[in-house]
Amino acid sequence: MNQLPWLDQVLQMDALAGMNLIPDQSIDLVVADPPYGLGKDYGNDSDKQSPTEFLNWTETWLSLVLPKIKVTGSLYLFTTWRYSPEIFVFLKSQMSMINEIIWDRRVPSMGGSTRKYSSVHDTIGFFAKTKEYYFDLDAVRIPYDEATKKARTRSIFVGKKWLEVGYNPKDVWTVSRLHRQHPERENHPTQKPLAIVERMVKASCPKQGVVLDPFAGSGTTVAACLLNQRHYVAFEINPDYHRTILNRVERIKTGGYEVMPVANRFHQGAEEPGYSNGCGQLSLL
Ligand SMILES: C[S@@+](CC[C@H](N)C(=O)[O-])C[C@H]1O[C@@H](n2cnc3c(N)ncnc32)[C@H](O)[C@@H]1O
């Protein structure tokens, strides 16, 4: 497999041109975190398009990427509420929608707009090529703590496999955005937390499978692949960010990379097993 010239490479080029290098049906998982159409500065004009241009460009790159996905493959797409309706309608015409995941960025409550509610989440679409999509729930289950296990001693819970192996993550993922002082932080304005991308990679790409990231940024997907024995191919158009990724790869390969313990990376809240039902009681899972 390593004979393939694009495999395990981070290529400094426009992802749309780069799709020519990749054979159809060769990718297990796409993790796509493109410019959001919100005018962010990535050292180029990639996020400075009008809404119509942005949506046309989105359909163009998606149309190039989707044929690369295997029949058992899937796609996670980071976006926001502003464009998720249009993008998801397009994707639903090509794929099966499995989940809408909400990334709660744990934004503190501080003022904000007086004309609307403060937006504190990103929207992530999870789509599969076919109903035969690969999904390894056991790889991402969340273990119950001893206190919860003990509390579940009623007969209906005894011997339940899920009590031992942990529960299924919910579709609201509460992970703090990366602050400047965070050990994981690279020099990139919209770097995603590794915990989020690692969960996608572990659940949706088999070991030694291949993950494609068309908009690699600081290389979070590449890091998740290296740390979890998956192959990757990644594109990043900005040469400075490309260097950042290569540097991150080097640190991982030489063992000089600091990763927070898994248990500390997802916060409780909607993810905890017996989330409060608002009536002062714990609901039963
Ligand atoms: C939202 S950021 C990705 C952040 C990344 N997920 C991370 O965790 O660091 C989007 C990236 O796409 C890059 N980009 C924009 N247009 C591109 C294109 N046509 N081809 C490749 N990369 C592109 C930008 O330079 C930016 O770094």
Ligand as a Chemical Component Dictionary entry (heavy atoms), coordinates in Angstrom:
data_LIG
# 
_chem_comp.id                   LIG 
_chem_comp.type                 NON-POLYMER 
_chem_comp.pdbx_formal_charge   0 
_chem_comp.three_letter_code    LIG 
# 
loop_
_chem_comp_atom.comp_id 
_chem_comp_atom.atom_id 
_chem_comp_atom.alt_atom_id 
_chem_comp_atom.type_symbol 
_chem_comp_atom.charge 
_chem_comp_atom.model_Cartn_x 
_chem_comp_atom.model_Cartn_y 
_chem_comp_atom.model_Cartn_z 
_chem_comp_atom.pdbx_ordinal 
LIG C1  C1  C 0  -10.952 25.337 8.875  1  
LIG S1  S1  S 1  -9.257  25.208 8.416  2  
LIG C2  C2  C 0  -8.860  23.527 8.820  3  
LIG C3  C3  C 0  -8.399  23.367 10.259 4  
LIG C4  C4  C 0  -7.985  21.944 10.596 5  
LIG N1  N1  N 0  -9.122  21.048 10.659 6  
LIG C5  C5  C 0  -7.243  21.885 11.913 7  
LIG O1  O1  O 0  -7.709  21.244 12.882 8  
LIG O2  O2  O -1 -6.197  22.518 12.007 9  
LIG C6  C6  C 0  -9.340  25.194 6.673  10 
LIG C7  C7  C 0  -7.987  25.142 5.985  11 
LIG O3  O3  O 0  -8.210  24.935 4.573  12 
LIG C8  C8  C 0  -7.174  25.583 3.850  13 
LIG N2  N2  N 0  -7.648  25.731 2.470  14 
LIG C9  C9  C 0  -8.527  26.652 1.995  15 
LIG N3  N3  N 0  -8.780  26.420 0.692  16 
LIG C10 C10 C 0  -8.081  25.323 0.343  17 
LIG C11 C11 C 0  -7.964  24.553 -0.857 18 
LIG N4  N4  N 0  -8.624  24.905 -1.956 19 
LIG N5  N5  N 0  -7.164  23.453 -0.852 20 
LIG C12 C12 C 0  -6.488  23.091 0.270  21 
LIG N6  N6  N 0  -6.547  23.781 1.436  22 
LIG C13 C13 C 0  -7.358  24.860 1.482  23 
LIG C14 C14 C 0  -6.972  26.880 4.617  24 
LIG O4  O4  O 0  -5.685  27.441 4.366  25 
LIG C15 C15 C 0  -7.157  26.417 6.090  26 
LIG O5  O5  O 0  -5.913  26.119 6.682  27 
# 
loop_
_chem_comp_bond.comp_id 
_chem_comp_bond.atom_id_1 
_chem_comp_bond.atom_id_2 
_chem_comp_bond.value_order 
_chem_comp_bond.pdbx_ordinal 
LIG C1  S1  SING 1  
LIG S1  C2  SING 2  
LIG S1  C6  SING 3  
LIG C2  C3  SING 4  
LIG C3  C4  SING 5  
LIG C4  N1  SING 6  
LIG C4  C5  SING 7  
LIG C5  O1  DOUB 8  
LIG C5  O2  SING 9  
LIG C6  C7  SING 10 
LIG C7  O3  SING 11 
LIG C7  C15 SING 12 
LIG O3  C8  SING 13 
LIG C8  N2  SING 14 
LIG C8  C14 SING 15 
LIG N2  C9  SING 16 
LIG N2  C13 SING 17 
LIG C9  N3  DOUB 18 
LIG N3  C10 SING 19 
LIG C10 C11 SING 20 
LIG C10 C13 DOUB 21 
LIG C11 N4  SING 22 
LIG C11 N5  DOUB 23 
LIG N5  C12 SING 24 
LIG C12 N6  DOUB 25 
LIG N6  C13 SING 26 
LIG C14 O4  SING 27 
LIG C14 C15 SING 28 
LIG C15 O5  SING 29 
# 
